[in-house]
Amino acid sequence: MFETWFLLCLQTILANILLPLIPGIIFLRLCFGKKIQWFLLYILGWFIGVGVVAFSMFNLQFIHFGVGVKEYFIILWVLILAFILKLFITKTSIKDYITTLIIKNIYHDIKNSYKLLSKTEKIFTVIVTLLTLGFIVITFIPTTHFPTYADDSFGNRNRPTYHIYQDGGVKIFWSEDEILGRWRLWYPIYIPIYKAMITNFVWWFNDIYINMRQWLVFLGTLLFVFSITFQKTKNIFYSILPIWLTISLPLVFFHAGEWYMELASAAYSIITIRAFRNYLERKDCDYISLWLLSGFILSYVKNDWFVVYLPAILIALFMVLILQRDFKKQILWFFRKWYNWLLSGLYFLFFFLPFLIIKGYYNLWFNQAAWSESWIWISSKIHWEIFSVFGSIFTKMDNYNTIFIILALIIGIIIQRRNNLSIWEKFLLCTPLTTFIILLLVFLLTENYIFALNQTTVNRVFTIVFILLFSFSWYIFVNKWNE
């Protein structure tokens, strides 16, 4: 029995890691050359690779009905041939790219950083590391032993996955009860397409192992946050701090193993925010293209991320650039880099436009409260009653009560450093704030207020706001520490 479990589990893990990782790395090399290297290449390659495979599978349905092994290798060979063509045109040796696949050994950097910590910081670092490892293990166990049990996981992820697997593909134009994997039609279909492809590779639909990617998303998010933090700070204490803050949030344990898409969406948001932060810091237009790429993938992970979170990131960006009186200059600078705006245009056409066309064709759009009072989904009154549940949401022992201590500390440090914040620090601060404000307006001004009153949505979306804040909290604390 154990041998069967181990082999099936290993097969699913390898399929979920390798199948998106290989095309993801090739795609990043094709579009960004050797800019992304070492460990970040593997993490970004995996996250971007899921988007590349899923979006390519969807677009392929316009001309070919099929989601499976054959279609995967069609996509892979197209990427390989395109990469070989790039090597030929640029006259670059493949060896130059192979060297960037080697993961840089940071053990000595971590060891040296630990030695420089105070006694209190050392104790905290050890305790949090052990707690994090324990949290990773205890989230892995139910993911690999218990079947799906959450409503959204059944209805919005696994049911369409099973339909696509049994049908053999996705119908794009048909009767409405047949298209898009017979799903809730206004939801993006990309994750079920990806899961159906994985199911074809492992030969059967298993209601336990089908959730494996969600756990890998959780693990990948922690590794990505740790990696970018240590790369910037070279301080192990401040690199483990965002991890501790994230795993201490409510609902993270649940979302690490079930197919509610908040955690996956948070991961792509963090990548999107980090890409533009790098642009603001380094003035390298390649990061705008990476930002748009991850943003377009983010838009179709879940409806919320098209109508709330991506706009929140954009608003934060525009606010910062306008306040810096730098907006026009940055836009003009970007359009002078013809390769970047051409690449960004291709991302728009490939990753963003096709599903938008389908939703427009069937008049599906994005608001699940489609029965609301007006065509723009705005209610006839402001729903102040949502605030009646905020007390229980933010003060119960099993919810956000301990977060207020961290928030008070962060706000205090921000006030102290308000005159010394760089442009990218302001951007990182504005993004969680604009996200929270837009979510609040959605609950206040639309029929979605019901999802706040019955707490089916509000808890988890506010959890993601805190994840966005805590993932980049190091820059607040480490600068304070340096001062």
C-alpha positions in Angstrom: 0.0 0.0 0.0 2.8 2.4 1.0 4.7 1.5 -2.2 1.6 2.3 -4.4 1.1 5.6 -2.6 4.7 6.6 -2.9 5.0 5.8 -6.6 1.7 7.6 -7.5 2.7 10.6 -5.3 6.2 10.8 -6.9 4.7 10.5 -10.4 2.3 13.3 -9.8 5.0 15.6 -8.2 7.4 15.0 -11.0 4.7 15.6 -13.6 3.7 18.9 -11.9 7.2 20.1 -11.6 8.9 19.0 -14.9 6.1 19.5 -17.4 5.7 23.2 -16.9 9.4 23.8 -15.9 11.0 22.8 -19.2 8.8 24.9 -21.5 8.9 27.7 -18.9 12.7 27.9 -18.9 12.9 27.7 -22.7 10.3 30.5 -22.9 12.2 32.8 -20.5 15.4 32.1 -22.4 13.6 32.9 -25.7 12.2 36.2 -24.4 14.7 37.4 -21.9 18.0 35.8 -22.8 20.3 35.3 -19.8 18.8 38.0 -17.6 17.1 35.5 -15.2 19.6 33.0 -13.8 20.2 30.4 -11.2 17.5 29.6 -8.6 15.2 32.3 -9.7 15.2 30.9 -13.2 13.7 27.6 -11.9 11.1 29.3 -9.7 10.0 31.8 -12.4 10.3 29.1 -15.1 7.9 26.9 -13.2 5.3 29.6 -12.5 5.5 31.1 -16.0 5.7 27.6 -17.6 2.2 26.7 -16.2 0.9 29.8 -17.9 2.7 29.1 -21.2 1.4 25.5 -21.3 -2.2 26.3 -20.2 -2.6 29.4 -22.4 -1.1 27.6 -25.4 -3.4 24.7 -24.9 -6.4 27.0 -24.8 -5.3 28.9 -28.0 -4.7 25.6 -29.7 -8.4 24.7 -29.3 -9.3 27.4 -31.9 -7.8 25.1 -34.6 -7.4 21.7 -32.9 -9.6 19.9 -30.4 -7.3 18.3 -27.9 -5.7 18.7 -24.5 -3.2 16.0 -23.7 0.3 14.5 -24.3 0.4 15.1 -28.0 -0.6 18.8 -27.7 2.0 19.3 -24.9 4.8 18.1 -27.2 3.6 20.2 -30.0 4.0 23.3 -27.7 7.4 22.1 -26.5 8.8 21.5 -29.9 7.6 24.9 -31.2 9.4 26.5 -28.2 12.6 24.4 -28.8 12.7 25.3 -32.5 12.1 29.0 -31.8 14.9 28.9 -29.3 17.3 27.2 -31.8 16.3 29.8 -34.4 17.2 32.6 -31.9 20.6 31.0 -31.2 21.2 30.8 -35.0 20.2 34.4 -35.6 22.1 35.9 -32.6 25.0 33.5 -33.2 25.1 32.6 -29.5 26.5 29.3 -28.2 24.2 27.0 -26.2 27.0 26.7 -23.6 26.4 30.3 -22.6 22.8 29.4 -21.6 23.8 26.0 -20.0 26.0 27.8 -17.4 23.1 29.9 -16.2 21.2 26.7 -15.3 23.7 26.0 -12.4 22.1 26.9 -9.1 24.4 29.2 -7.2 25.5 27.8 -3.8 24.4 30.3 -1.1 25.1 28.1 1.9 28.2 30.1 2.9 26.3 33.4 2.5 23.6 32.1 4.8 26.1 30.8 7.3 28.0 34.1 7.4 24.8 36.0 7.7 23.7 33.9 10.6 27.0 34.5 12.4 26.5 38.2 12.3 23.0 38.1 13.9 22.4 39.0 17.5 21.6 36.2 19.9 17.8 37.0 19.9 17.8 37.1 16.1 19.6 33.7 15.9 17.0 32.1 18.3 14.2 33.6 16.3 15.7 32.5 12.9 16.1 28.9 14.2 12.6 28.7 15.7 10.9 30.2 12.6 12.9 27.9 10.2 11.8 24.8 12.2 8.2 26.1 12.3 8.3 26.7 8.5 9.6 23.2 7.8 7.0 21.7 10.0 4.2 23.8 8.3 5.4 22.6 4.9 5.3 18.9 6.1 1.9 19.1 7.7 0.4 20.8 4.6 1.9 18.1 2.4 0.4 15.2 4.4 -3.3 16.1 3.8 -2.6 17.1 0.2 -1.3 13.6 -0.5 -3.8 11.6 1.6 -7.2 13.4 1.7 -9.5 13.8 -1.3 -10.9 17.2 -2.4 -13.6 18.4 0.0 -14.0 22.2 -0.7 -17.0 23.4 -2.8 -15.0 25.6 -5.1 -12.4 22.9 -5.6 -15.2 20.5 -6.8 -17.2 22.9 -8.8 -14.7 25.4 -10.3 -11.6 23.3 -10.7 -12.0 19.5 -10.6 -15.3 19.1 -12.4 -14.2 21.0 -15.5 -10.9 19.2 -15.3 -12.6 15.8 -15.4 -14.9 16.9 -18.2 -11.9 18.1 -20.3 -10.0 14.9 -19.5 -13.0 12.7 -20.6 -13.9 14.9 -23.6 -10.3 15.1 -24.8 -10.3 18.8 -25.3 -12.2 22.1 -24.8 -15.0 23.3 -27.0 -14.6 27.0 -27.8 -17.7 27.5 -30.0 -20.7 25.3 -29.3 -23.9 25.4 -27.3 -23.3 27.1 -23.9 -23.8 24.0 -21.9 -20.9 22.3 -23.8 -18.2 25.0 -24.1 -15.3 25.5 -21.8 -15.3 22.2 -20.1 -19.0 22.6 -19.1 -17.8 24.9 -16.3 -19.1 28.1 -14.7 -18.7 29.9 -17.9 -17.6 33.3 -16.6 -14.6 31.8 -14.8 -11.2 31.5 -16.6 -10.6 27.9 -17.8 -6.8 27.8 -17.9 -6.1 26.0 -14.6 -8.6 23.2 -15.4 -6.9 22.8 -18.8 -3.5 22.5 -17.1 -4.8 20.0 -14.7 -6.4 18.0 -17.5 -3.1 17.9 -19.3 -1.4 16.6 -16.1 -4.1 14.0 -15.7 -3.4 12.7 -19.3 0.3 12.4 -18.5 -0.3 10.4 -15.2 -3.0 8.3 -17.0 -5.9 8.8 -14.6 -7.9 11.3 -12.6 -7.2 11.0 -8.9 -9.2 13.1 -6.5 -6.3 13.3 -4.1 -3.3 13.9 -6.2 -5.1 16.4 -8.4 -4.5 19.0 -5.7 -0.7 18.6 -5.8 0.0 21.7 -7.8 -1.7 23.8 -5.2 0.8 22.6 -2.6 3.7 23.2 -5.0 2.4 26.8 -5.5 2.5 27.3 -1.8 6.0 25.9 -1.6 7.2 27.8 -4.6 5.8 31.1 -3.2 7.8 30.6 0.0 10.9 29.8 -1.9 10.5 32.8 -4.3 9.9 35.2 -1.4 12.9 33.9 0.5 15.1 33.9 -2.6 14.4 37.5 -3.7 14.6 38.7 -0.1 18.0 37.1 0.6 19.3 38.2 -2.8 18.6 41.8 -1.8 19.4 41.8 2.0 22.0 39.1 2.4 20.4 38.7 5.9 18.9 35.4 6.9 16.8 36.9 9.7 15.0 39.4 7.4 14.7 36.7 4.7 12.9 34.3 7.0 10.7 37.0 8.5 8.2 37.3 5.5 7.9 33.5 5.5 6.9 33.5 9.2 4.4 36.3 8.7 2.8 34.5 5.7 2.4 31.1 7.3 1.0 32.7 10.5 -2.0 34.1 8.5 -5.4 32.5 8.7 -6.5 30.2 5.8 -3.0 29.7 4.4 -3.0 26.1 5.7 -6.3 25.5 3.9 -5.3 27.2 0.7 -2.1 25.3 0.5 -3.9 22.0 -0.3 -7.3 23.0 -1.8 -8.2 24.5 -5.2 -9.3 27.9 -4.1 -7.2 30.1 -6.3 -6.3 32.9 -3.9 -2.8 31.5 -3.0 -1.9 30.9 -6.7 -3.1 34.4 -7.6 -1.0 35.8 -4.7 2.0 34.1 -6.1 1.6 35.6 -9.6 0.9 39.0 -8.0 4.1 38.8 -6.1 6.0 38.0 -9.3 4.2 40.9 -11.1 5.0 43.4 -8.3 8.6 42.2 -8.0 9.2 42.6 -11.8 8.1 46.2 -11.8 9.9 46.9 -8.6 13.1 45.7 -10.4 12.3 48.1 -13.3 11.9 51.0 -10.9 15.2 50.2 -9.3 17.3 49.3 -12.3 15.5 51.1 -15.2 15.7 48.0 -17.3 12.7 47.8 -19.7 13.0 44.0 -19.9 11.3 43.9 -16.5 8.3 45.8 -17.9 7.8 43.0 -20.4 8.2 40.4 -17.6 5.7 42.4 -15.5 3.2 42.4 -18.3 3.7 38.7 -19.0 3.1 37.7 -15.3 0.2 40.2 -15.1 -1.6 38.8 -18.1 -1.2 35.2 -16.7 -2.4 36.6 -13.3 -5.5 38.1 -14.9 -7.0 34.7 -15.8 -6.0 32.7 -12.7 -9.3 33.9 -11.2 -11.9 36.5 -11.9 -10.9 38.6 -8.9 -7.5 39.1 -10.3 -8.8 40.6 -13.6 -11.2 43.1 -12.0 -9.5 43.8 -8.7 -5.8 42.8 -8.2 -4.2 43.6 -11.5 -6.0 47.0 -11.6 -4.8 47.6 -8.0 -1.2 47.0 -9.1 -1.7 49.3 -12.1 -3.2 52.1 -10.0 -0.4 51.8 -7.4 2.1 52.1 -10.3 0.5 55.1 -11.9 0.1 56.8 -8.5 3.8 56.4 -7.7 5.0 57.5 -11.2 2.6 60.5 -11.2 3.7 61.6 -7.7 7.3 61.3 -8.8 6.4 63.4 -11.9 8.0 60.7 -13.9 5.1 59.1 -15.7 5.5 60.6 -19.2 9.3 60.0 -19.1 8.9 56.3 -18.2 6.3 55.7 -20.9 8.3 57.3 -23.6 11.4 55.5 -22.5 9.6 52.2 -22.8 8.4 52.8 -26.3 11.9 53.7 -27.5 12.8 50.1 -26.7 11.1 48.5 -29.7 11.9 44.9 -28.7 10.2 45.3 -25.4 7.0 46.9 -26.6 6.8 44.4 -29.5 7.3 41.5 -27.0 4.7 43.1 -24.7 2.2 43.4 -27.6 2.7 39.7 -28.4 2.0 38.8 -24.8 -1.2 40.8 -25.0 -2.3 39.0 -28.1 -1.4 35.5 -26.9 -2.1 35.6 -23.2 -4.7 38.2 -22.7 -6.9 38.7 -25.7 -8.2 35.2 -26.7 -10.2 34.4 -23.6 -11.5 38.0 -23.5 -12.9 37.5 -27.0 -14.7 34.3 -25.9 -16.2 36.0 -22.8 -17.3 38.9 -25.0 -18.7 36.6 -27.7 -20.9 34.7 -25.1 -21.5 37.9 -23.0 -20.1 36.1 -20.0 -17.8 38.8 -18.5 -16.4 38.7 -15.0 -18.9 39.5 -12.3 -20.3 36.5 -10.6 -23.0 38.7 -9.1 -24.5 38.9 -12.7 -28.0 39.3 -11.3 -27.1 42.7 -9.9 -29.1 45.8 -10.4 -27.4 47.5 -13.4 -25.4 46.7 -16.4 -22.2 48.1 -14.8 -22.9 45.9 -11.7 -23.2 48.9 -9.4 -25.9 48.7 -6.7 -28.5 51.4 -6.2 -27.2 51.9 -2.6 -24.0 51.7 -0.6 -23.9 48.5 1.5 -22.6 49.9 4.7 -23.8 46.7 6.4 -20.6 44.9 5.4 -18.8 46.6 8.3 -21.0 44.7 10.8 -19.0 41.5 10.1 -15.6 43.2 10.2 -15.4 43.0 14.0 -15.6 39.2 14.1 -13.3 38.9 11.0 -10.5 40.9 12.5 -10.7 40.2 16.2 -11.6 36.5 16.7 -8.8 34.3 18.0 -8.6 32.2 14.8 -8.5 35.1 12.5 -6.5 38.3 12.1 -6.2 39.6 15.7 -2.4 39.1 16.0 -1.9 40.9 12.6 -2.7 44.2 14.2 0.5 44.1 16.2 2.6 43.6 13.0 0.6 46.3 11.2 1.1 48.8 14.0 4.8 48.1 13.9 5.0 48.5 10.1 2.9 51.7 10.1 5.2 53.1 12.9 8.3 52.4 10.9 6.7 53.9 7.7 5.8 57.1 9.5 9.4 57.4 10.8 10.9 56.8 7.3 8.2 58.6 5.2 10.7 61.2 3.9 13.3 58.6 2.9 11.2 56.1 1.0 12.5 55.3 -2.5 10.1 55.2 -5.5 10.1 51.4 -5.5 9.4 51.3 -1.8 6.4 53.5 -2.3 5.2 51.2 -5.0 5.5 48.2 -2.8 3.6 50.0 0.0 0.8 51.3 -2.4 0.0 47.9 -3.9 -1.5 46.2 -0.8 -3.3 49.5 0.0 -4.9 50.0 -3.4 -5.8 46.3 -3.4 -7.6 46.6 0.0 -9.4 49.8 -1.1 -10.7 48.2 -4.4 -11.9 45.1 -2.5 -13.7 47.3 0.0 -15.3 49.3 -2.8 -16.4 46.0 -4.5 -18.2 44.9 -1.3 -19.6 48.4 -0.7 -20.9 49.3 -4.1 -22.0 46.0 -5.8 -24.2 43.0 -5.0 -21.0 41.2 -4.0 -21.7 42.6 -0.5 -23.5 39.3 0.2 -20.1 37.5 0.0 -18.9 39.8 2.7 -21.9 39.3 5.0 -21.8 35.5 4.7 -18.0 35.5 4.8 -17.6 33.2 1.8 -15.1 35.5 0.2 -14.1 38.4 2.4 -11.8 36.4 4.7 -9.7 34.9 2.0 -9.3 38.1 -0.1 -8.1 40.0 2.9 -5.7 37.2 3.6 -4.2 37.8 0.2 -3.8 41.5 0.9 -1.7 40.7 3.9 0.4 38.2 2.0 1.2 40.9 -0.6 2.2 43.3 2.3 4.3 40.7 4.2 6.0 39.3 1.2 7.9 42.6 0.8 7.9 43.6 4.4 11.7 43.0 4.6 12.5 46.4 3.0 10.7 48.1 5.9 12.4 46.2 8.7 15.8 45.9 7.2 16.1 49.6 6.4 15.0 50.4 10.0 17.6 47.9 11.3 20.4 49.5 9.1 19.5 52.9 10.5 
